[in-house]
Amino acid sequence: MMPTPGAPAIRLTDIHKSFGPVRANRGASLEVMRGEIHALVGENGAGKSTLMRALSGMYAPDSGRMEVADADGILHEVTGWSTAEAIAAGVGMVHQHFMLVSTLTVAENLMLGAELTKDGALRVLDTARAAREVDALSQRTGLRVNALQRVSELSVGEAQRVEILKALYRGARTLILDEPTAVLSPPEVAELWQVLRHMRARGETIVLITHKLDEVMSISDTVTVMRHGRTTARLRTADTTPPEIAREMVGRDVVLATEMRQDAAMAGEGWAVARDGESVAPASDARSLGTSSFPLPALEVRVLAVGNARRTRAVDDVSFSISPGEILGVAGVEGNGQTELIEAIAGFRQVRSGSILLDHRDITHTAVRARGQAGLSHIPEDRHARGLVLDYSIAENLILGQQHRFARGGFLNTLDGDRIADNARRQIAAFDIRPNDPTLPARALSGGNQQKIVVAREMGRDFRVLLAAQPTRGVDVGAIEFIHAQLRGARDAGKAILLVSADLAEILALSDRVAVMYGGRFVVVLPRAQASESVLGPYMTGAEEAA
């Protein structure tokens, strides 16, 4: 018997889930129909990921009822089932934070739990066959990866593709995606949408957790909104608008990034607007704008070359400068040298050649702590790898890298607990970190609230230059509005900001100049008024360079 189109594929009723004192779900409900793309939205800490982790078998709810339809469309109660049972039933979840083994290849990661073996008593793993199947799946879906490459050598965007392929490789009919486009470029997002639409056409079901309301409008059929652990609204996408969804999420009107981008674009047609309001004529050749039109650069990068595990020149002779009171935005497909550029400037990656100057002082080979003391602040793209110690408390994470400022008498083994607690209370209130208990480990927070810890720490210190890599990744619309206001405020206070983001709306909303990085180089640098998605897109894919 074939299931009826539009019949329920998932029904979750009155789900409660707590982690100690933290109540993540408080009677949440969700109904998703077969053959639809269903967006699940809400603020950071609203309980979206917890609810979906219960559905995927990672958590057992404290109470409530979970039902999932079989291949014939018949609902079965599955409350408290395991991840293995969920996978066997065709329910797969792609998590916001990667769950890959970095020392294994792409094919080996996809095989884990579903190993292919060669015939014979020794049961040798058939990695060659797995690689062929991964290549075929990659070609079929458009999610391009190298099956034989180690995960440790992948960019963040490439690792995200592997996570999605891993779920599809296991035959997922119901696919849960938690912030899947946070690390994808616009062309990669378009490819993913094509995959999801093909799945929908085959009668498969997708639940999309996202904070990007333009994605909700472009890809989903239905939207469920959560707030404070509860389900507050269920809307037909065709009958709603981004501002209405944002109001349901946050409880107030929100200025969206797309609106800020439109305001920024109105600054001029082919003219940049300086901080003092005077117009600056565009250069005849946009590629010549690697140097800021503002005086006295706070950060200078001169003919910088940086390598990685795969390439000796992941950053290939890049030069630019940023002056006080300016934001330089760097757009580009993940894996084109943005990570290596930021990490070299921050001091985490060795420079092969070239130089980095902070306020005219050469810091090319200076230690990370000394760079911070000289006025360099850094929001890393991977908050787990570079930004947090997950088992440390919120209060402790809010002073990482600045412990010496909270020491009694200059001795790090005698930290001033009262000052640390006072700092945490102020930062938690200023950045609306939830829950607001400074003693909780960072691990207990949602991904968006973990990001707020990093942003609060790095923007709360006295800095001259800020390296902001994906500053709003995984953050809700209300927090994005707040973080964008903080970045603009820092710019207006005379700070220099290097902004790297996979979100073009963010780049266009905030930047004074926009650079596109492709193949390790800055292939174009434009004043904001000359930049748009249609102009930048060909440079991001290399098409303009080839032309």
Steps between C-alpha positions, in 0.01 A plus 500: 500500500637841402473776762259781422677822389465760772443241773698554823859373488584629851277584794652617828257583780561682831875427514682593821878476543723643773872492564536557872355847566481582128155434348564468128154380390185595688210326328625547143300351213577453132317345206681460167329366191645245261661657195545850643789721601417622848695789658548498878598845627546680829749694709821342630405277790138465384536120505507425127813283495398318818162412350664367182763308694217324681347416163835366372549280808779696668283600798206331668230754587399528865137479392284531189431286197706453180354340186670435166344354184639187336549453125125433463406821680380333821595688818676305774587620848879527533532695827848448644638303206874474433706659224543156340124451493450849355756438223345160421163673466647753255532797736837673468627819663779729382624686805608862522837393642676233300509140622781371281822313580771736379766231448281294263422565135165622373408147384603347834287751690198422287554126556504525881209296629421369151831339408539324167714186503659284235404135467709260705562392856718799590218749430735768372340842462429577135615863498534507122133412456403754765700767317323416173160524670591830664616638165176390337290655779706817481444525125127426533436759769741770385667499845854468371763337721816294456419157644865419574589827673548507877242704690781689678597647162150625413375856522202567725270513197629169366451335840138620501443328166639176645254519791208535260629219277541276805128520575404445135746208474305325777177530305331779696137559390450760771797736513550744788743781419624723784628828353632324184588813306698674775826412323384489136542760228199612289584256215533215754169600660335489157639149450366391838155642422499298179576184702219577746248573226582171331448322833167676547393400148571136592268533800776530756483736797740773613508694826719807468621678816615845392529861610510630143152619415580548131571125492172429675313697234687351204501129587238409762133409473412544868656678799480409868619764749634417846561736791630412847460127440141521377336492158338838443393502132457283192485697175468429129807658342299637207273686745766668716793741476850519656403788734198302623712191566763713677233653725374152591857391579612798707178661618584839346578661166850420370713682243608220264837480322327528162350832606841626618650386168240699307570808713873462438447466126314833498819676608580556132496359151862423414627732776638410841402712801775589745442518874490881484222485240711617207475295183803317367517441125540134401830390353495423128639155578328347806791258548719791604301563819692256722622803690247689710401852396508595869830637641740339747425126482459314829568163333726439201559166329785502248551228236394231749547130417367227731482123450280218624508120496412488128647813348823686556323826416146484633541878533686616192670841525202688644539872579247741652459756776216605731481837668334603827128541449475251214362151441658294221276205417645186343258284302574170330426129483635318807845350445651780293744619765276703733567274799876501444501879458318565828704241693829645371403852607378367838829312553371143481659417167859546380566753224712380206583849375373855518418711803217607732504843663277616786513878544823498294658241733613174341318212674569234234677270746358634827333264750120485519483656848729787398275574202203520733686736731588714196129542420406205276175316575379184324158338461594157352289322238492176701388583852565147629851464361624854564252693710387296800596240756166323515546356850594841644226720641351795315689731737831324432449504124431873515859565617688251280818661371462782751556309823789728597255790528306313770796382707577615851844654517581379147502129593279285277455237772313759711219619274255751647173310508291805590628700202451201267141457622430874464641496145282200415184665634562813294582311179210256539258792540653705217493215249187322630677167553251229599473340749638790703676284761877575477588172674351279226751328269506637146410149382151541650415794273356503150739567213375855459550581867847348486571740214378790713761409765779528242368825353448653846855412608672624185296818458496572872878546516696812403594438136624700204445239230234227499522184289138388474471159331138387459392711803130412478524135394215307662358811670132601498363811328474704820860424595616565141340844519681564830841372382474701178426810710808424713718468189368824351544671836861380524563623147348839581717517815809479281572127509627317192314177416586216263171315447498154343157350445333238282181709526501752215210691656719556806799609291287743299320635809815585695799558272653825375697299242448143383777265387443162338754227577544223244790257467686666785493847344291815525363494145298820537452774759200731459354797686172390656288702259640300206451160667195279464429128495482501120834681471682294764363157403714445186817595692409257781471208258806596292292567190605865478866406540472241223338757275 
